[in-house]
Amino acid sequence: MAIPLSNFLRALFLVMGCLMVGTLVYTIYVDGFPFRRDLLTPWMIATLVDFCINVIAVAAWISYKESNFITATIWILLLICFGRGVEQKMKQSAVMSARIAFSVLGFLMLGTLIYTLLTDGSPFRKELLTPWMVAILIDFYINVVALSVWVAYKESSLISGFLWILLLICFGSITTCAYVVKQLVQLTSQDPVYLILFNRGNREQV
């Protein structure tokens, strides 16, 4: 008997959540707390910027899903710490503002990546793999899995979905921002921004 996709995803994210909690506890045990100046290498900073930009994309989804502002705020704060009745003008500015915001965030990460490569060299060096860098990378890629599920849902073609997910894995939040902007460009200025969450087939039902 086939397991429904929703059950599989539920189990997957439960396992990944437990993995991240275990990683966090282990890293605090072996390396102490992360609030130390010696941990802030250029590549650690670049990784944190990358992580936070992806968190913004996931936080936008949470704020749509949670009808209660307080609940949404709590979930977004937990995400950061641990890993229609609107006027026409506001709708237009919301779509345009989202396009601008994610474009700026994408270029911010691209600039951070180029600057760090030029000033600190390649990230593929053994001394950079501190326990806290490993913990942040695990946390980052758990967020990439969540974004990949959304991309797979949005893309009608298996090949384009695979390519976008591969780009997410390789380039992180630069790809996240490019994909979000691509999806926002497909909305008209009259559309509410939350329609970005749905594929074309499901937008009419919303």
Secondary structure per residue as TSV (DSSP state, phi and psi in degrees):
chain	resnum	aa	ss	phi	psi
A	1	M	-	360.0	131.2
A	2	A	-	-74.4	140.7
A	3	I	-	-83.1	129.2
A	4	P	-	-59.3	144.8
A	5	L	H	-57.0	-39.4
A	6	S	H	-62.6	-39.2
A	7	N	H	-67.3	-40.5
A	8	F	H	-61.8	-45.7
A	9	L	H	-65.6	-39.4
A	10	R	H	-58.4	-48.0
A	11	A	H	-64.9	-41.4
A	12	L	H	-59.5	-48.2
A	13	F	H	-71.8	-28.9
A	14	L	H	-65.3	-45.6
A	15	V	H	-62.4	-44.3
A	16	M	H	-66.7	-35.9
A	17	G	H	-62.8	-44.2
A	18	C	H	-63.9	-39.6
A	19	L	H	-59.6	-43.3
A	20	M	H	-69.0	-39.3
A	21	V	H	-63.1	-44.3
A	22	G	H	-61.0	-43.0
A	23	T	H	-61.9	-43.3
A	24	L	H	-63.0	-48.5
A	25	V	H	-62.0	-45.9
A	26	Y	H	-61.4	-44.1
A	27	T	H	-67.1	-39.8
A	28	I	H	-63.4	-39.3
A	29	Y	H	-65.2	-45.6
A	30	V	H	-88.3	-23.3
A	31	D	H	-129.0	4.4
A	32	G	-	76.0	-171.3
A	33	F	-	-76.3	154.1
A	34	P	S	-81.4	-5.8
A	35	F	-	-83.9	64.8
A	36	R	-	-132.4	141.9
A	37	R	G	-64.1	-34.0
A	38	D	G	-66.5	-18.0
A	39	L	G	-80.0	-18.8
A	40	L	-	-82.1	65.4
A	41	T	-	-76.6	162.0
A	42	P	H	-54.6	-40.3
A	43	W	H	-73.0	-30.1
A	44	M	H	-65.2	-42.2
A	45	I	H	-63.5	-44.9
A	46	A	H	-60.8	-40.2
A	47	T	H	-66.3	-39.4
A	48	L	H	-65.5	-40.2
A	49	V	H	-61.5	-46.6
A	50	D	H	-57.9	-46.6
A	51	F	H	-60.9	-46.8
A	52	C	H	-65.7	-34.9
A	53	I	H	-66.4	-41.0
A	54	N	H	-65.1	-35.7
A	55	V	H	-61.8	-36.5
A	56	I	H	-59.8	-43.4
A	57	A	H	-63.7	-44.2
A	58	V	H	-68.2	-37.2
A	59	A	H	-63.2	-35.8
A	60	A	H	-62.6	-40.6
A	61	W	H	-65.5	-42.3
A	62	I	H	-61.9	-43.8
A	63	S	H	-65.5	-28.2
A	64	Y	H	-72.7	-44.0
A	65	K	H	-68.3	-34.8
A	66	E	-	-91.2	117.1
A	67	S	S	-73.8	-26.1
A	68	N	S	-91.5	124.5
A	69	F	H	-59.7	-40.1
A	70	I	H	-66.3	-44.6
A	71	T	H	-61.7	-44.7
A	72	A	H	-59.5	-43.5
A	73	T	H	-63.2	-43.0
A	74	I	H	-61.6	-46.2
A	75	W	H	-62.8	-41.0
A	76	I	H	-66.1	-41.4
A	77	L	H	-63.5	-40.8
A	78	L	H	-63.7	-39.4
A	79	L	H	-62.2	-43.1
A	80	I	H	-69.3	-45.2
A	81	C	H	-74.8	-42.5
A	82	F	T	-116.2	61.8
A	83	G	-	82.1	360.0
A	84	R	-	360.0	-22.7
A	85	G	-	-73.1	56.8
A	86	V	-	-115.2	146.7
A	87	E	-	-61.7	152.9
A	88	Q	H	-54.3	-42.4
A	89	K	H	-62.8	-39.3
A	90	M	H	-67.0	-36.7
A	91	K	H	-62.2	-46.5
A	92	Q	H	-60.8	-47.0
A	93	S	H	-68.3	-28.9
A	94	A	H	-67.1	-46.5
A	95	V	H	-64.1	-46.1
A	96	M	H	-65.1	-41.9
A	97	S	H	-62.4	-40.4
A	98	A	H	-65.5	-40.6
A	99	R	H	-60.4	-46.9
A	100	I	H	-65.1	-45.7
A	101	A	H	-60.6	-47.2
A	102	F	H	-73.5	-28.2
A	103	S	H	-65.2	-45.7
A	104	V	H	-62.4	-43.9
A	105	L	H	-63.2	-40.0
A	106	G	H	-62.4	-45.0
A	107	F	H	-69.7	-31.9
A	108	L	H	-60.4	-45.8
A	109	M	H	-68.9	-38.9
A	110	L	H	-62.1	-43.3
A	111	G	H	-63.2	-42.3
A	112	T	H	-61.6	-42.9
A	113	L	H	-63.9	-47.9
A	114	I	H	-63.7	-45.5
A	115	Y	H	-59.9	-44.6
A	116	T	H	-67.7	-39.2
A	117	L	H	-61.3	-42.6
A	118	L	H	-70.9	-37.1
A	119	T	H	-93.2	-25.3
A	120	D	H	-124.7	-0.9
A	121	G	-	79.0	-162.4
A	122	S	-	-67.2	144.2
A	123	P	S	-80.0	-8.6
A	124	F	-	-88.0	63.6
A	125	R	-	-129.0	139.9
A	126	K	G	-60.1	-37.4
A	127	E	G	-67.4	-16.9
A	128	L	G	-79.5	-19.6
A	129	L	-	-83.3	63.7
A	130	T	-	-72.7	161.1
A	131	P	H	-55.0	-37.6
A	132	W	H	-72.9	-32.0
A	133	M	H	-64.8	-41.6
A	134	V	H	-62.7	-43.7
A	135	A	H	-60.9	-42.8
A	136	I	H	-66.6	-38.8
A	137	L	H	-65.2	-39.8
A	138	I	H	-62.5	-46.7
A	139	D	H	-59.0	-45.1
A	140	F	H	-59.4	-46.2
A	141	Y	H	-74.9	-21.4
A	142	I	H	-65.5	-41.4
A	143	N	H	-64.1	-36.6
A	144	V	H	-63.2	-37.9
A	145	V	H	-62.0	-44.3
A	146	A	H	-60.7	-45.4
A	147	L	H	-65.7	-34.9
A	148	S	H	-65.3	-36.8
A	149	V	H	-61.4	-42.6
A	150	W	H	-64.6	-44.2
A	151	V	H	-62.0	-44.4
A	152	A	H	-61.1	-38.4
A	153	Y	H	-66.7	-40.5
A	154	K	H	-72.5	-37.4
A	155	E	-	-82.9	128.1
A	156	S	S	-78.0	-26.7
A	157	S	S	-98.5	134.1
A	158	L	H	-63.4	-38.7
A	159	I	H	-66.8	-47.3
A	160	S	H	-65.7	-37.5
A	161	G	H	-60.5	-45.8
A	162	F	H	-61.3	-44.3
A	163	L	H	-63.5	-43.5
A	164	W	H	-63.0	-41.4
A	165	I	H	-66.0	-40.1
A	166	L	H	-61.2	-42.5
A	167	L	H	-64.8	-37.4
A	168	L	H	-60.2	-44.3
A	169	I	H	-64.2	-40.7
A	170	C	H	-81.6	-38.3
A	171	F	H	-119.9	5.3
A	172	G	T	54.6	-127.7
A	173	S	H	-70.1	-18.7
A	174	I	H	-61.6	-44.9
A	175	T	H	-68.0	-41.0
A	176	T	H	-54.8	-49.6
A	177	C	H	-64.8	-42.5
A	178	A	H	-61.6	-41.6
A	179	Y	H	-68.5	-42.3
A	180	V	H	-63.0	-44.5
A	181	V	H	-62.9	-42.2
A	182	K	H	-57.6	-43.2
A	183	Q	H	-69.0	-37.0
A	184	L	H	-67.6	-34.2
A	185	V	H	-64.4	-28.5
A	186	Q	T	-76.1	-12.8
A	187	L	S	-88.0	148.7
A	188	T	-	-82.6	164.1
A	189	S	T	-66.4	-16.4
A	190	Q	T	-85.9	-15.9
A	191	D	S	-73.6	146.0
A	192	P	-	-71.5	146.4
A	193	V	G	-61.3	-32.1
A	194	Y	G	-63.8	-14.8
A	195	L	G	-63.3	-18.5
A	196	I	G	-58.3	-26.5
A	197	L	G	-71.6	-21.3
A	198	F	S	-104.5	149.6
A	199	N	-	-78.3	167.7
A	200	R	H	-59.1	-37.2
A	201	G	H	-64.3	-28.8
A	202	N	H	-97.9	-9.0
A	203	R	H	-63.7	-35.7
A	204	E	T	-66.4	-27.4
A	205	Q	T	-80.8	-12.1
A	206	V	-	-82.6	360.0
